[in-house]
Amino acid sequence: MIEWFKSIGALGELFAKIFALVVKGQPTASFTVRDEGTRKLGCIRITNNSDHDIAILDACAKPEVYFLTEDMEVRTLIEGAAGRRPTFLLKPRQEKELFIAPLYKNGARRDIKDQKLTFRISWRRGNRMRGRQMPVYVRTSTSIIRQYATALQDSR
């Protein structure tokens, strides 16, 4: 009976080590709000927790009611609305905020009805040449984003 518990403990330790190898160096992402004068802009903050550079290969929202952009310049807003997704490198311990901007269809905002939303960030470690890692997800809803980001409330 004791050997059985030892076997389960060894198996649990193996799974923990495998999980630590997979998750180690993975970036974190979270919803945040950035003050820009009198407006509060919704953002997704991506932080590189590893000791190596990482490449952000894709950052998108599903369903497509918002898009992510690196800044609020007119050019990048038009490119983002046209479907261009941000790609960039993050150095070790560096973070970057991507602004959340609404998409429109026939002059109406797509985020009018409350719905669940998932932001997916695809990435790759800079010291590994093959393949992408498991994406990082931020799950929220359109009502939460509108509640905290006053810039998105006012333009509704």
N, C-alpha and C positions, 0 to 999 in steps of 0.2 A: 504494500500500500504506500509506503514512504517513497519507494522508487517511482511510483506513478506520479506523485506530487513533484518529485525532482524532475521528471521528464516534462511535465507541464510547465514548470518554472524555466527549464532550459529552452523550451519552445517559445515561451513568452519573451524571454531575453533575446532570442534570435529575431523574432518579429520586431521588437523594439529597436534593435540595431539596424535592421533593414529599413525601418521607417525613418530612423535618424539619418541614414545615408540619403534617402530620397528627399527628405524635407530640408536637410542641411543646405544652406546657401540659397534657399528659395526666397524670392522677394516677398514682401508683404504689401497689401493694397488695402486702402480704407477710404470711406466717404468722409469728406471734410468740407468745411466752409471757409472761404477766404474773404476777408474784408477788403474791398476796393472802394475807398471813400465812403459813400453813403449806401453802396450796394454790397450785398453778400452773395458771392458767387459759389455755386456748388462745384466741388472738385473731387477727383480721385487721386489720392496721394499714393505713389509707388515708392517703396523704400528698398534699397539693396542692402541686405543684411550680411552678405557674404564677404569674403576676402578677395574676390575676383570681380572683374568687370562683368556686367550682364548686358545683353542686347534685348531691348523691348521690340519684339517683331510685329506685334499687332495689339491694338487696344480698341475694343468695340463694345457696344451695348446690344443686348437681345431682350425683348423685341426692339426693333430700330425706331425708338421714339426720341432718343438723344444721340449725340455723337460727342466724341472727346477731341479736344484740340489743345495744342501746347500754349497758345496765348489767345487773346481776344481781338487780335488785329483783323481787319476786314478780309484781307487775303486768305488767312488761315481759316476763318469762318466759312468763306465761300468754298474753299478746298474741302473742308470737313463735311459740309452739306452735300457736296458733290460725290462723297464717298471715300476721300483720302483719309487714311488712318495714320496716326502718329507712330513713328519708329525712331528710336534713339538709343544711346548707350548711357548706362549709369555706372559710375566708378564705385569702388567699395565704400559703404556707409553713406552713400549719397541718396537723396530723395528728389522726386520731381512731382509737381502737381499738374494734372491734366484737367482743364476746365470742361464742365458739362454744358453743352449747348443744345437747345431743342431743335428737332427737325420739323419741317412743315410739309403738308400735302394739300394742294389746292388752296393755299392761303390760311389753312387751319393747322394749329399745333397738333401733333400726334399724341401728346401726353395729356390731353384733356381728361380722358377717363382714367380712373385709378387702376393701375396694373402693376404686377410684380416685374422687377427688372433685374437683369444680371449683367454686370460689366465683366468682360473676360480679358485678361492680360496674358498674351503669349510671350514667352521669353526664352532665352538661351544663354548659358554661361559662356563667358568670353574665353575660357581656357578649354572648352570642349568643342570640337569641330562638328561632331555628328548630332543631328536631331535636335528637336525641341524638348524642353522639359514639360512637366505637367502644368497647365495654365493656372493662374491665380484668379480667383473669382471674388467679386464683391456683389452681394445680393441685397437689394433694397426695393423700394417701390416709388412710383412717381409722386405719391402724396408726401412721402418723407422728404424727397428732394425739394419739392415745392415749399414745404413747411420751413425748411432751414435756409434755402437759397432765395432771398428776397428778390434778386434780379430775375429769377424765373417766375415769381409770383406776379410782379408788376406787369410783365409783358404778356400776360395771359389774356 
